[in-house]
């Protein structure tokens, strides 16, 4: 065994999935968690925003007040964190989420943005990284508009963010085009099974 192989085995198994708004990440994540092509433990993000109706603490998010979040930041308990879409709310991935998956001999499944992904990749360079795309930018816009949940300003901001995120796609080990859900899921499944 080479030194690099030894360090690879010591590093926890981390799957990072990123992609712009409208790329279908939530659907892909839910399907992968249902199908479990390999043992996946979905990382639960922490946030300073209040829970929405029907959201459950420690299941949907770790809902933290700003002081608690800041304290955990000072104690370096986060792998990554960022303010999302200029909302004033901060989101982050706690290191304990990776530990939780490792204790179950599972992949820690992180659905995070590109900035967070870059930070996690710095710490865990052997992470399995997948960037989810649509066939064209028009598809992002169409999917965002079809949601009917955002005003024009928010849509334009999300599209600008999508363009910026797309510029990071080549830094991921795998890029999957979500033009057909089943085909995309099959491709991701094959990537995961090949790593086991």
PESULPE-V814610 format. One line per field, one symbol per residue. ss: DSSP state (A for helix, B for strand, O for the rest). phi: phi as a letter, one per 20 degrees, with the letter a starting at -180 (. if undefined). A space follows every 10 residues. Layout:
BEGIN
ss->???
phi->???
END
This chain:
BEGIN
ss->OOAAAAAAAA OOOBBBBBOO OOOOAAAAAA AAAAAOOOOB BBOOOBBOOO OOOOOOBOOO BBBOOAAAAA AAAAOOOBBB BBBOOOOOOB BBBBAAAAAA AAAOOOBBBB BOOAAAAAAA AAAOOOOBBB BBBOOOAAAA AAAAAAAOOO OAAAAAAAAA AAAAAAOOAA AOOBBBBOOO AAAAAAAAAA AAAAAO
phi->.effffffff ffecdddcrf gnenggffgf ffffelfcfd cffefebeff fegmedfmde beedffffff ffffeledfb aaedllened cadfgffffg fffelcffdd dcffffffff fffcfegedc decdfbfgfg fffffffmdc efffffffff fgfffffegf eefccceeeb gfffffffgf ffffef
END
